[in-house]
């Protein structure tokens, strides 16, 4: 009963969406001053390009609805990052904690797997 109440309160809820909105604001405050490239909206994703390599890990990072990158903006990668937007909406501010607990190896991280390892560039696309 308590677990269901917590799940209903914290996951896919107004509270989790508020967390995603707060994370989006933080990412914009962090990324806009560092961005030297295009800033644009692509569907539900706000893409900030031209950030220095030290400003994020791997090819880029999604925080809330904001994708921070240097220039990693292929359609496949953006599709992958949009799936992370949905994860932020579902888990809110719990997402960074849950993501960290899932591990740094993207091939074992459930959130990267759910977002699509091929689209994220972690594995080669299957030939079909």
C-alpha positions as CSV (number, residue, x, y, z in Angstrom):
1,X,0.0,0.0,0.0
2,X,2.7,2.5,1.0
3,X,4.9,1.5,-2.0
4,X,1.9,2.1,-4.4
5,X,1.2,5.5,-2.8
6,X,4.9,6.5,-3.2
7,X,4.9,5.2,-6.8
8,X,1.7,7.1,-7.7
9,X,3.1,10.2,-6.0
10,X,6.6,10.2,-7.4
11,X,6.4,8.5,-10.8
12,X,4.6,9.9,-13.8
13,X,2.9,12.5,-11.6
14,X,2.7,16.2,-11.4
15,X,5.6,16.0,-8.9
16,X,7.8,14.2,-11.4
17,X,6.9,16.6,-14.2
18,X,7.7,19.5,-11.9
19,X,11.1,17.9,-11.3
20,X,11.7,17.6,-15.0
21,X,10.8,21.3,-15.4
22,X,13.2,22.3,-12.7
23,X,15.9,20.2,-14.3
24,X,15.2,21.9,-17.6
25,X,15.6,25.3,-16.0
26,X,18.9,24.3,-14.4
27,X,20.2,22.9,-17.7
28,X,19.3,26.1,-19.6
29,X,21.0,28.3,-17.0
30,X,24.1,26.1,-17.2
31,X,24.1,25.5,-21.0
32,X,23.0,28.8,-22.6
33,X,26.0,30.8,-21.4
34,X,28.4,28.0,-22.6
35,X,26.8,27.4,-26.0
36,X,28.5,28.9,-29.0
37,X,26.4,27.1,-31.5
38,X,22.8,26.8,-32.4
39,X,20.1,26.7,-29.8
40,X,16.9,25.2,-31.2
41,X,13.8,23.2,-30.4
42,X,13.4,19.8,-32.0
43,X,10.1,18.4,-31.1
44,X,10.1,18.2,-27.3
45,X,13.8,18.6,-27.0
46,X,15.8,21.9,-26.6
47,X,19.1,21.3,-28.3
48,X,22.1,23.5,-27.2
49,X,25.1,23.0,-29.5
50,X,28.7,24.3,-29.3
51,X,29.3,23.5,-25.7
52,X,32.9,22.8,-24.7
53,X,33.8,19.1,-24.2
54,X,34.3,19.5,-20.5
55,X,30.7,20.6,-20.0
56,X,29.2,17.1,-20.5
57,X,30.1,13.4,-20.7
58,X,30.2,11.2,-23.7
59,X,28.6,12.8,-26.8
60,X,26.2,14.9,-24.9
61,X,23.8,14.8,-22.0
62,X,20.0,15.3,-21.6
63,X,18.9,17.2,-18.5
64,X,15.2,17.7,-18.3
65,X,14.2,18.6,-21.8
66,X,17.6,20.1,-22.7
67,X,20.2,18.2,-24.7
68,X,23.7,19.7,-24.2
69,X,26.3,18.8,-26.8
70,X,29.1,20.0,-28.9
71,X,27.8,18.8,-32.2
72,X,26.3,15.3,-31.8
73,X,22.9,16.0,-33.3
74,X,22.2,13.3,-35.8
75,X,18.5,12.3,-36.1
76,X,19.2,9.0,-34.4
77,X,20.9,10.6,-31.5
78,X,18.1,13.2,-31.1
79,X,15.5,10.3,-31.1
80,X,17.6,8.7,-28.3
81,X,17.7,11.9,-26.3
82,X,13.9,12.4,-26.7
83,X,13.5,9.1,-25.0
84,X,15.5,10.5,-22.1
85,X,13.1,13.4,-21.9
86,X,10.3,10.9,-21.3
87,X,12.4,9.3,-18.6
88,X,12.9,12.7,-16.9
89,X,9.1,13.2,-17.0
90,X,8.5,9.8,-15.5
91,X,11.1,10.0,-12.7
92,X,11.6,13.7,-12.2
93,X,14.5,14.6,-9.9
94,X,14.8,10.9,-8.9
95,X,16.2,10.3,-12.4
96,X,19.8,11.4,-11.8
97,X,19.9,9.2,-8.7
98,X,18.3,6.2,-10.5
99,X,20.5,6.7,-13.5
100,X,23.7,6.8,-11.4
101,X,22.6,3.6,-9.6
102,X,22.1,1.9,-13.0
103,X,25.8,2.3,-13.6
104,X,28.2,4.1,-15.9
105,X,28.3,1.3,-18.5
106,X,25.7,2.3,-21.1
107,X,25.5,-1.4,-22.3
108,X,24.2,-2.3,-18.8
109,X,22.4,0.9,-17.8
110,X,18.7,0.2,-18.1
111,X,17.9,3.8,-19.0
112,X,20.4,3.8,-21.9
113,X,19.0,0.5,-23.1
114,X,15.5,1.8,-22.9
115,X,16.5,4.9,-24.9
116,X,18.0,2.7,-27.6
117,X,21.7,1.7,-27.7
118,X,21.8,1.9,-31.4
119,X,20.3,5.4,-31.6
120,X,22.6,6.5,-28.9
121,X,25.6,5.3,-30.8
122,X,26.6,2.7,-28.1
123,X,26.4,-0.2,-30.5
124,X,26.5,-0.6,-34.3
125,X,23.1,-0.7,-36.0
126,X,22.0,-4.2,-36.9
127,X,21.9,-5.0,-40.6
128,X,18.6,-6.1,-41.6
